[in-house]
Amino acid sequence: MLCQECGEKQATLHFTKIVNGEKTEFHICESCAREKGEGIPGTSGGFSIHSLLSGLLDFEKSSTGGLGPKPPLTLRCDECGLTYTQFSKIGRFGCSSCYRHFADRLDPLFKRVHGNTIHVGKIPKRSGGQIQFKREIEELKKEMQLRIGQEEFEKAAGIRDRIRELESKLEQSG
Amino acid sequence: MGKRRFAQEALSDWMRSDGPDSEIVISSRIRIARNLRKQPFPMLATNQQSREVMEQLTAAAQSEELNEISRFDTFILSELSELEKRVLVEKHLISPNLASESRGGALILNDSESISIMINEEDHLRIQCLYPGFQIKEAWSLASQVDDIFESKVDYAFDEQRGYLTSCPTNVGTGIRASVMMHLPALVLTHQINRILSAITQVGLAVRGIYGEGSEAVGNIFQISNQITLGQSEDEIIDNLYGVARQIIEHEKAARERLVAESKIRIEDRVRRSFGILSNASIMDSKEAAQRLSDIRLGVDLDLIESVGPQVMNELMVLTQPGFLQQVFDEKLNADERDIRRAELIRRYLTQQT
């Protein structure tokens, strides 16, 4: 049997759809099935990472309440106008400010997707100089505590001086 | 407007050289997603804003530093024909998304096609670096260098807490996707593949088939990539992928050795049959072609067949995609005609080699 869509290839997908008691039979080939995409069982079409994500975000339909309490309907990004409801449907942010406006809602989402909520990787060289200092200070503070715990006070003092130096640099540039 | 060399050759120059472990790892790829601070992401950008983004980024690409790395050409997507776009997708130089949906889309491509920079895809900027064989760390260091050049010219959307901000929450943080494309015929033949693949997904990596639809792997080619982009540094992400891929390489090698030791004549028979069919068939669909090309490639790697080189699978896989077939034969082809032309092209290619 030839595919009823393109009439070219052999139909390999046969199925019957019953909607409200009305029966429709389909005989189509693989490539047409893919093109038609959604609504056809057994094909992957129409099921994207974004629809998966919006499943994670879809607090309203989820029986467990999804990601916490329902946000106010008015939650919206001032910059691009995307609402949180729209975001949860399409699974994509509209602009970089969305991250700030939806901030309270994002931790559970990132936790589910990445298992983490805080970036620890690369920092922009030109615009991220301050962040680099801050991170370095955090690291040094941890090390200083460790040295103090091990009673290596001289080393701890050295680290303290380095921290002060960085902090004054940070103040100057900020 | 640069020359349209990409449409002439199926094999990018970078693929012609061998890399480490290239009998198993076909290529290593890094993709970095970045956005400009002041503009809405491409999905919500107006045509005017998309054009501004494109102009700003193509201007940044004219920098001397970038041209010291390699010579680049810029292609405006709206100025390319449908066929040219399709060919670029088949060579994995642009995404299907950029080809079909983008507004203000552009591609900045170097001569060897190892660096492709997409503008106005899902994010404003996507830098992709490809290396032959198992060289994922090298790919990262090059991609990061290109990233630094752009960062010195434009303001990135970056947040101290969340890192590089991307359109999709699955890319936020480092914005990198590291992937290796592997040919794993022996693991498939010995039925170990499913066990290994399900283990991979448990360590935060994703596996998908390439050239196939969904998770089905056509031609025993699998792409393994990181899923997590937030909360791990780039080095951690790459080390993790490197370690896992290393193990898969060892498993595949062991499986190949065992196949040769235990059933060499069967493997040889399989390889020769596939070679015979590809050299003689009149109709060849893409799935069968991929499977039989995989057999031949395994035969080359195991020294069971000498008349063709190791590039045969890589090249024919791209050459026999729908867009390239139409490019080679210079006519529009329907599905049945493609299967006939595909068979013809493979026959011609294999007899030329011998």
Interface residues (C-beta under 8 A of the other chain):
Chain A: C6 E8 K9 C29 S31 R34 S44 I49 H50 L53 E79 C80 G81 L82 I90 G91 R92 F93 G94 C95 S96 Y99 R100 L106 L109 F110 V113 H114 G115 N116 T117 I118 H119 V120 G121 K122 I123 P124 K125 R126 S127 G128 I131 K134
Chain B: N35 R37 Q39 P40 F41 M43 L44 E122 S144 D147 D148 E151 S152 D155 Y156 A157 F158 D159 E160 Q161 R162 G163 Y164 L165 T166 S167 C168 P169 T170 V172 G173 T174 I176 G204 E213 G214 I228 T229 L230 G231 Q232 S233 E234 I237 N334 A335 D336
